[in-house]
């Protein structure tokens, strides 16, 4: 690969090309089409701009997988800010450390996290935003408060007739080595360590997935997001690839118990399933049970990856392991 294309340009192209297709669904909940995702992204961009967020500022996201989590992440990158995904399972002390260490300006929180954190422990934050409806949990600046309270008015003023696909012009990273996100590992001792990931890392994994999986999965296919998107494997191969490929992604939005997973597979009939033994054991499902559940709801060709064999995985140049 002689020249690495812009990662954000793939996000932009997918939204435009798949405008009327279903994009993100909270399982047994609301569905967003790609045009709905674009509208939400634009509103977040307006809120960022009017609250004083500038290119390169850090925005942390901490919550369970959901459609609005995904929108917040994409909005952060396509605005030119740096995303800081945080595992929702971290303790409040770990969340404080990550937010403070990364120097995040804003923090998006899910419904559970919102009830456990103390904003006074994160003094540099200018605001905390509630992921389910993007309302303000905490605002420390008048600009942020005004931007959120007048968001629909600001959106209507910018797009007085209608918001269309030709209005989409996202931030394009200036270099493959530009910082895209900071990933904090779960760690074995002490606090998490931050890993600075450039755009070429996201592109490297997207390029690999497009070549390895793209020809076997058609646009509009249903997929399920089970692994935490704050983990790079779940983000790269259960979210970013599928979104850029025009798939319909379902988020469980709850603890993936065996019963929930089995019912979800039956209802959604996903074209691909990504899972690893550690995660299946953590959720109370042993690996053979996980394989059995998947096999029960996949076609013969889709069952092939579940054969007992040693798996190998190529790490693309500049990608994530």
Order of alpha helices (4+ residues) and beta strands (2+ residues): alpha-beta-beta-alpha-beta-alpha-beta-alpha-beta-beta-beta-alpha-alpha-beta-beta-alpha-beta-alpha-alpha-beta-alpha-alpha-alpha-alpha
